[in-house]
Amino acid sequence: MAAERPADHAAGPAAGRAAERLVVVGGDAGGMSAASQARRRRDPSDLRITVFERGGHTSYSACGIPYLTGGQVESAEDLIVRTPEEFRSKQDIDARIEHEVVEIDLDRRAVRVRDLAARAERWEGFDQLIVATGAVPRRPRLPGADAQGVYGVQVLDDGIAIRRALDEDAPRRAVVVGGGYIGLEMAEALVHRGLEVSLVDAAPQPMKTLDPDMGALVADALRSVGVTLYLGERLEAFETSGDRVDAVVTEARTLPADLVILGMGVRPNTELAQAAGIETGVTGGIVTDRRMRTRSEGVWAAGDCVETRHLVSGAPVAIALGTHANKQGRVAGVNIGGGYATFPGVVGTAVSKICHVEVARTGLNEAEAEAAGFETHSVVVESTTRAGYYPGAVPMKTKLIVEQRSGRLLGAQIVGEEGAAKRIDGLAIALWNRMTVEQMTGLDLGYAPPFSPVWDPVLIAARKAAERVESAMHTNP
Amino acid sequence: MAAERPADHAAGPAAGRAAERLVVVGGDAGGMSAASQARRRRDPSDLRITVFERGGHTSYSACGIPYLTGGQVESAEDLIVRTPEEFRSKQDIDARIEHEVVEIDLDRRAVRVRDLAARAERWEGFDQLIVATGAVPRRPRLPGADAQGVYGVQVLDDGIAIRRALDEDAPRRAVVVGGGYIGLEMAEALVHRGLEVSLVDAAPQPMKTLDPDMGALVADALRSVGVTLYLGERLEAFETSGDRVDAVVTEARTLPADLVILGMGVRPNTELAQAAGIETGVTGGIVTDRRMRTRSEGVWAAGDCVETRHLVSGAPVAIALGTHANKQGRVAGVNIGGGYATFPGVVGTAVSKICHVEVARTGLNEAEAEAAGFETHSVVVESTTRAGYYPGAVPMKTKLIVEQRSGRLLGAQIVGEEGAAKRIDGLAIALWNRMTVEQMTGLDLGYAPPFSPVWDPVLIAARKAAERVESAMHTNP
């Protein structure tokens, strides 16, 4: 099939010159942020924007899927930020759902698009292209992994399917495979819905992005709400009955299951880009510069499909998170729009809530710091979220990981109850600015009894870490 | 009366040399933090520590007084961090309450101390001295200002007296004079106790540390909980009946009152230091270097009685706040203890909660920025504390004040509901590090639906401010 310019693209140029054609592959956070920003800076007579999304929705909150599952969010529509119709009518962005781009031809400057409903294909030409193909859930290559009743959690359609299964099939027993953020949030959601929930992970702790001591607190919280943990157990198979999943088999036991959630993480979805010769990096994500340009002329990328830089370790990382996708999309869109914006990288901040327990982390954990070649001190402090005497003061633990000699903050972790987790922001900004813990002891943070003890937990931790650095200097000069 | 070394100070030196004598004037946050830190680094055979406190308590949370008043805190004891007995037994710090230092003689290296219970005076020698005399409430020089039923809010004994008046006298009508943090928190507390509450302020808005637009939101919140505001009305007198207050008279009206709270701010309590020749600055506070040394040899100062530097305006300021007092005390104590610590200054961060409304500010407001010579842009954004679809998402407004050309963040203000105010910390840390709003748009803040929209309000505000700076550059090159 040859690339040919569709007839409607021949529509007249606004001012004697044909409008530039921007094609966006993927209509969620990264792609739609880019499209919106580009549109804000260039009007339709100057830039035509076409978005192809293979799923049934544009611009939704994938991070809201656990709450759709748990019932805190009523309907999938609540998670949709903007529909294709709204993009069309409000921003003159031609967003087409159920259209899958199956090939990118950089020489011809065209993409081959499959209209999934009409079962038809055509070529669509572009002058500039944004690849925003997101991520795909890791699925184990094991018997039964594709059986009915086994769900990945990535796109909104996954959330809708899980919610429907809960509402219609009334499953009793669920097994969550994988103890990362999504796995844990889904475990909470299923407990919330009254299911008997087990969680299986080959690692000895849930939430491997935390150090073991902090991860253990998360394990305790999960157990306290009734999740049964099978840690350090490798997954071996899924038993099925007909084409439905029946049980999850680990190296140690068989867990009957009416519903299985895969929370084994995601990987950048870059087969399409790779096939086109767009460069990907060691993480499998697309390589971009800080303006979100790929190494291919006129091709941009944003969101879960890209590789970015960790500003503490300096290493390339692929972190699938809506907030990064939105920022990267905005940056690509500003630049395509003729402005100037950069995405400098990430420091690995993440927060999550599992029932009454809030969890947060930023920077490097101990193992990551060691792998990056840092020698570290760690301190953990226990405190409360508010003044101890103020109603609603609840416990929280704050851990800091600090470079030995310099005292520079390298990472932080928080596990606590309501009001604990968002304190990670201050730590992330301190980290971003390469502050030492000694410098941090002077920080002017908000204090009033309903919000903080007179020494904010962040300051207590900084002070203790600074003392640790100082005393180590005296003992190991 | 001549300075003479008391007999008990002649007690034997530990290692052939007499222990150094540290005297601390004032036994609350600044003084006791300093004493504790000095003790941690130097044991009693090397450093004797004596603290004189004229009130009846050491080391308590003055910021908790509104909650003691409102009843959220049961008893005054809940606000006490450490009693004199505990200081004595656990840290070998001789803390004497109801002992008022009435004179400091720097030549003789001694303080004259009045034992208020015994009505006796003596001189106590020192080698090093810490002045931590705190602040005193501003009282209007008006008839009746010292009548019974008129309360300042500064020391714990004030809080105990107010609580007793509420519990025993069952007042019905209260007038709060002054719309600063303490005034507003006390107004809330009195509403909470069922009183009819009026608030009088000569300024046209409550909370003058906010810009008028943000202050208006606080005024709305106060009215919504039933506080009657009389703004822009100057106080003229207090009417009394016998020696009890009866009414508050403004230039416009007479407000009957069974109870009057003065929330007109505080000033550094430095008469004692000034009389001794210890240098004070333009704010009336004691001048120190960043190690908290005064200009007088061997004399340190910490807490509400000192003047510090505003790191954005560069101007000297006196800000009475427990968190600064604790930090400054710690710094003085570390240095007296032979270590090295500095207090670099403040950025003017403050948070407060008035009923359901949270208020926060940091840096300079518009008027302060103008006074400091900055040309500014301001942006205000409305958003929610959590993802819009997540239960408990409530509105918040975030205002940023930004230097025009550089885009440097100069100040921020937040007014919103639960979960809004502590976001000021991230802004304060960004400000501390002299970040521009453009740099801030890249910050890696914690995102998950229970904690934030996918664009955190801080990021939305930064983005909008960055766009404002950019567009002004294009229109005013």
Boltz contact constraints between the chains, C-beta under 6 A:
constraints:
  - contact:
      token1: [A, 63]
      token2: [B, 449]
      max_distance: 6.0
  - contact:
      token1: [A, 64]
      token2: [B, 449]
      max_distance: 6.0
  - contact:
      token1: [A, 72]
      token2: [B, 391]
      max_distance: 6.0
  - contact:
      token1: [A, 73]
      token2: [B, 389]
      max_distance: 6.0
  - contact:
      token1: [A, 78]
      token2: [B, 389]
      max_distance: 6.0
  - contact:
      token1: [A, 322]
      token2: [B, 454]
      max_distance: 6.0
  - contact:
      token1: [A, 323]
      token2: [B, 447]
      max_distance: 6.0
  - contact:
      token1: [A, 323]
      token2: [B, 454]
      max_distance: 6.0
  - contact:
      token1: [A, 326]
      token2: [B, 454]
      max_distance: 6.0
  - contact:
      token1: [A, 344]
      token2: [B, 442]
      max_distance: 6.0
  - contact:
      token1: [A, 346]
      token2: [B, 444]
      max_distance: 6.0
  - contact:
      token1: [A, 347]
      token2: [B, 444]
      max_distance: 6.0
  - contact:
      token1: [A, 349]
      token2: [B, 444]
      max_distance: 6.0
  - contact:
      token1: [A, 349]
      token2: [B, 446]
      max_distance: 6.0
  - contact:
      token1: [A, 351]
      token2: [B, 446]
      max_distance: 6.0
  - contact:
      token1: [A, 351]
      token2: [B, 448]
      max_distance: 6.0
  - contact:
      token1: [A, 351]
      token2: [B, 451]
      max_distance: 6.0
  - contact:
      token1: [A, 352]
      token2: [B, 448]
      max_distance: 6.0
  - contact:
      token1: [A, 353]
      token2: [B, 450]
      max_distance: 6.0
  - contact:
      token1: [A, 360]
      token2: [B, 446]
      max_distance: 6.0
  - contact:
      token1: [A, 389]
      token2: [B, 73]
      max_distance: 6.0
  - contact:
      token1: [A, 389]
      token2: [B, 78]
      max_distance: 6.0
  - contact:
      token1: [A, 391]
      token2: [B, 72]
      max_distance: 6.0
  - contact:
      token1: [A, 422]
      token2: [B, 446]
      max_distance: 6.0
  - contact:
      token1: [A, 422]
      token2: [B, 451]
      max_distance: 6.0
  - contact:
      token1: [A, 424]
      token2: [B, 446]
      max_distance: 6.0
  - contact:
      token1: [A, 425]
      token2: [B, 426]
      max_distance: 6.0
  - contact:
      token1: [A, 425]
      token2: [B, 445]
      max_distance: 6.0
  - contact:
      token1: [A, 425]
      token2: [B, 446]
      max_distance: 6.0
  - contact:
      token1: [A, 426]
      token2: [B, 425]
      max_distance: 6.0
  - contact:
      token1: [A, 426]
      token2: [B, 426]
      max_distance: 6.0
  - contact:
      token1: [A, 426]
      token2: [B, 429]
      max_distance: 6.0
  - contact:
      token1: [A, 428]
      token2: [B, 444]
      max_distance: 6.0
  - contact:
      token1: [A, 429]
      token2: [B, 426]
      max_distance: 6.0
  - contact:
      token1: [A, 429]
      token2: [B, 429]
      max_distance: 6.0
  - contact:
      token1: [A, 429]
      token2: [B, 430]
      max_distance: 6.0
  - contact:
      token1: [A, 430]
      token2: [B, 429]
      max_distance: 6.0
  - contact:
      token1: [A, 433]
      token2: [B, 433]
      max_distance: 6.0
  - contact:
      token1: [A, 442]
      token2: [B, 344]
      max_distance: 6.0
  - contact:
      token1: [A, 444]
      token2: [B, 346]
      max_distance: 6.0
  - contact:
      token1: [A, 444]
      token2: [B, 347]
      max_distance: 6.0
  - contact:
      token1: [A, 444]
      token2: [B, 349]
      max_distance: 6.0
  - contact:
      token1: [A, 444]
      token2: [B, 428]
      max_distance: 6.0
  - contact:
      token1: [A, 445]
      token2: [B, 425]
      max_distance: 6.0
  - contact:
      token1: [A, 446]
      token2: [B, 349]
      max_distance: 6.0
  - contact:
      token1: [A, 446]
      token2: [B, 351]
      max_distance: 6.0
  - contact:
      token1: [A, 446]
      token2: [B, 360]
      max_distance: 6.0
  - contact:
      token1: [A, 446]
      token2: [B, 422]
      max_distance: 6.0
  - contact:
      token1: [A, 446]
      token2: [B, 424]
      max_distance: 6.0
  - contact:
      token1: [A, 446]
      token2: [B, 425]
      max_distance: 6.0
  - contact:
      token1: [A, 447]
      token2: [B, 323]
      max_distance: 6.0
  - contact:
      token1: [A, 448]
      token2: [B, 351]
      max_distance: 6.0
  - contact:
      token1: [A, 448]
      token2: [B, 352]
      max_distance: 6.0
  - contact:
      token1: [A, 449]
      token2: [B, 63]
      max_distance: 6.0
  - contact:
      token1: [A, 449]
      token2: [B, 64]
      max_distance: 6.0
  - contact:
      token1: [A, 450]
      token2: [B, 353]
      max_distance: 6.0
  - contact:
      token1: [A, 451]
      token2: [B, 351]
      max_distance: 6.0
  - contact:
      token1: [A, 451]
      token2: [B, 422]
      max_distance: 6.0
  - contact:
      token1: [A, 454]
      token2: [B, 322]
      max_distance: 6.0
  - contact:
      token1: [A, 454]
      token2: [B, 323]
      max_distance: 6.0
  - contact:
      token1: [A, 454]
      token2: [B, 326]
      max_distance: 6.0
